[in-house]
Each structure stands twice: as C-alpha cells, then as structure tokens.
Amino acid sequence: MADVAAYLAELRGRLVAQLGEELIAAWQVGSGALGDFDPARSDIDVQAVTSHRLPRERLSALAAALTAVPCPVRGVEFVLYAREDLAGARFQLNLNTGPGMGHHEGYDPDAEERFWFVLDLAIARENAASLFGPDPGTVVPELPRAMLVAAHRRSLVWWAGYDGSQAIIAACRAWAWALEGRWLSKGDAAAWAVARLEHPAPVAKALARRADPAEPAPSAAEVDAVVELVLAQI
C-alpha cells in the first residue's frame, strides 16, 4: 500500500504542476476509497476537476505527464472534468493506463458509455478520498435519481453482455443503492445481497470468480435471474 500512496502523491504533484490554479480538486474513488482495494486485481481510480474546459493540447500534455508515472498495480483510471460539466457527467479526459491494461485516451464524452461516469461521480460525491482541494461533496452536484437509475440499468445490461460475474456484483451494488441510498464496495454489496436473496449461490460464484478467474462462472440463467430481480426493483 505504501507504493500506492507514493503513486497518488506523484499524481497529485503532476496535476498541480500541469493545471496550476485551474485545478479545483482531485480525489481517489473506486475500491481505494470504499475499502475494497486489492493490489492483485484492483485499479487506482482518480478524478479531478478544473475551473473551466481546457484545450486539447493541454489535455494531451496532462495525459502524457500522468502516463509517465509507473503505476504499481494493474493500472490507473483517471478522469478529468470541467466544473461546468459535472452535472452532465461529461469528461474532458478519460485516461486508462498501466502495466495490466490497454492504454486509452478519451477526449469525446459522446464516444463512450455515459453510465460509467454518472455512477462514479455519484460514488465520489459520497465516498471519495480527497487528494487536493475541497471535499468532493462540495464540488460534485447531487445527480438526479432518474439519471442514476438509468445509469444503473444501462450498466447491468452492459455487464450482462460482457462478464456475468461482474454483472451479478454490479446488480448487488445497484440493489443496495436503490433500497438504502448508499454506495457499497463490491465485496460489501455482495455480502449485503447474500443476506437478502433466497438463492444466493450465484453471488457466491461471482465472488469466487472475482478472487480467482479460474473458478467456474455463474451460468447465464443465474446471471439473468439476479439481474432481472434487481432491474425490477430500481
């Protein structure tokens, strides 16, 4: 974990150096902020906000500066917003980079699935760990419930077509949020759901596969049953 702390400190320094007074705030979100970080499988998730939109050459320079920092885990997912775009979850830069993931620099929010950013901003507002500037809860606006419901629903459909185990875990998180209004880590959301499901075996399979990809995946029918149950309640 010391390497992660040093890495975050270096990212913070580079954000300050590149953005100067235009940087309003930066924070860590995802598993690192929700208490579910595992250096063997987790990414480092960081978001930052500037006072206004930046030109493409500034964004490219920032992406290069952050990419140059060796990531101590699988990778980093960094998203930069302009303050005026937070309510619509429209990023300026979406950077994924690191030794265990493909390098991606996104500059067009219309070219990428919006639900990722809607959900991550909502989680950040409640649970992020500040790296620079004010508390995220004072920077990120409260997103409308209808917007969050739509993002959850879209995420479950996307995950069901991509990774059944992840779909089940995402469904557990959406269910906990819909019923209790709080954001849980993936592990905590799965445990929360297990205590409420009549047939929790698919969740147990999803968790086992999350810990060890060699474990058998839940069947398509099991994935559909959990996802459909949650979709009916959000």
Phi, psi and omega in degrees: 000334179298323178297323179294318179298318179294321179297315179296323178296321178291318176300315179302315180299321180287325175298315179296316182295320183281325190253338176056226183290348178283344178282119177272311185199159173213148181206161174262138178230194178073204186298330180294331179267338184262003175081023182235024185284131176232112184300343180282338185224343188275152168266165170261125184247122182228139174234151176217159183227134175251164183290337179202172179290144182253152177292157185303322182295328176291320179294319178296321179294320177296316179302318180295318181295320180285323179297330183290347179274119180297125181274131184280353178235199185305319181174177177239141172245109184245133179231131178248131177242153162270144184305323183292344184256001183296319183297334178259003181053045180253113185279163169264320182219130172239106186247123171242124181202153179151173186292340184246014179218157177290143180285131180220130172238112179253133180237357184240105182296339179281350182267357184230156182298124185288333188300327179305314188283324176299309183293318182294323177292320178297319177295318181300319182302327184262330195228000186292155176257117186294136174251331181202138173082194185290167178301137180304330180296340178265353182253313182277126178288158174288120181279145182299143181302320180300324179294319180290319177300314179299321179293317177299313183298317179294321181296321181292320176296317180296311182296322180298331178272355185241313184206109185298321180296316179294326178298318180296316181293320176298323178295320177299317180295316179298320181296313179299319179295316183296322184273326188240354176069025179227154182261123179251155171295166180300315180295316180293323179295320178296317179296321177300316182290322180303322181289348185244346183272139175292325179234087186276000185304319179300325178292319178299319177296318180297319179293320179296320180288327176298321180283328182215105182301347178281345179291150180295141180279155172300150178289162178301323179294321178295318178298312181300321183296315181290314182297316180294323177299315182288319179301329180286348186244000180244000000 
